Amino acid sequence: MALEITDANFETEVLNSDKLTVIDFWAEWCGPCRAIGPVIEELSKDYAGKVNIGKVNVDQNPQLSVNYGITSIPAILFVKGGQVVDKQVGAVPKSVLDKKIQANM
């Protein structure tokens, strides 16, 4: 299951991680976010132990959205070594996210 990432645990789970972390910025009221949700869950199973995959609810954690300039959702950030190495905005097929993960692992 994808990790729930919050303002409180972001530093521990993302910035201090030695693995690639994929973060899905989403909201319950967002249709495309709900569409991509199952894909994020699948990826978290596919890459368990190799890549951290989590979700940030933008309504409950507005500071993270501001910090990373998230203006459209779903927005997926790929973070490694505390730096954003890639970004995907909008709902896309699993294969697109898979390629980005492979390229940044």
C-alpha positions in Angstrom: 0.0 0.0 0.0 1.2 3.5 -0.8 2.6 5.5 2.1 0.6 8.4 3.4 2.9 11.3 3.2 2.1 14.4 5.3 3.7 17.7 6.3 4.8 16.0 9.5 6.5 12.9 8.1 7.8 14.3 4.7 11.4 14.9 5.9 11.7 11.4 7.4 10.0 9.5 4.6 11.1 11.5 1.5 14.1 13.8 2.1 16.0 11.4 4.4 15.3 8.3 2.2 18.2 6.7 0.2 15.7 5.4 -2.3 13.7 7.0 -5.1 10.4 8.3 -3.7 7.4 8.7 -6.0 4.8 11.1 -4.6 1.3 11.4 -5.9 -0.3 14.8 -5.0 -4.1 14.2 -5.0 -7.4 15.2 -3.6 -10.6 13.2 -3.0 -12.7 15.6 -5.2 -10.4 15.2 -8.2 -11.7 12.7 -10.8 -8.3 12.1 -12.6 -6.7 11.6 -9.1 -9.2 8.9 -8.3 -8.5 7.3 -11.7 -4.8 7.2 -11.2 -5.1 6.0 -7.5 -5.2 2.2 -8.4 -2.1 2.7 -10.6 -0.2 4.2 -7.7 -1.2 1.3 -5.5 -0.1 -1.2 -8.2 3.3 0.5 -8.5 3.7 0.4 -4.7 3.3 -3.4 -4.8 5.5 -3.7 -7.9 8.4 -1.8 -6.4 8.0 -2.7 -2.7 11.3 -2.5 -1.0 13.0 -0.8 -4.0 11.1 2.5 -4.4 9.1 4.4 -1.8 5.7 5.3 -3.3 3.4 7.6 -1.4 0.4 9.9 -1.7 0.0 13.5 -0.4 -3.6 14.7 0.1 -3.3 18.4 -0.9 -6.3 19.4 1.1 -4.8 18.1 4.3 -1.2 19.0 3.6 -1.3 22.4 1.8 2.3 23.4 2.8 3.9 20.6 0.7 1.9 21.7 -2.3 3.1 25.3 -1.8 6.7 24.2 -1.3 6.8 22.2 -4.5 4.7 24.5 -6.7 1.9 22.1 -7.2 -0.9 23.9 -9.0 -2.6 21.1 -10.9 -3.4 17.6 -9.7 -2.7 14.8 -10.0 0.9 15.8 -9.9 3.5 13.1 -9.4 7.0 14.0 -8.2 10.0 11.7 -8.4 12.4 12.6 -5.5 15.9 11.2 -5.0 18.5 12.5 -2.6 16.2 15.2 -1.5 15.9 16.6 -5.0 13.0 16.5 -7.5 14.5 14.5 -10.4 11.3 14.2 -12.5 7.6 15.3 -12.5 4.4 14.2 -14.2 1.3 16.2 -14.2 -2.1 14.7 -15.1 -3.3 11.1 -15.2 -1.2 8.9 -17.4 -1.0 5.2 -18.1 1.0 3.0 -15.7 3.7 2.4 -18.4 4.6 6.1 -18.4 5.2 6.1 -14.7 7.0 2.8 -14.9 9.5 4.2 -17.4 10.1 7.3 -15.2 10.7 5.1 -12.2 13.1 2.8 -14.1 15.0 5.9 -15.4 15.5 7.4 -11.9 16.1 4.4 -9.7 
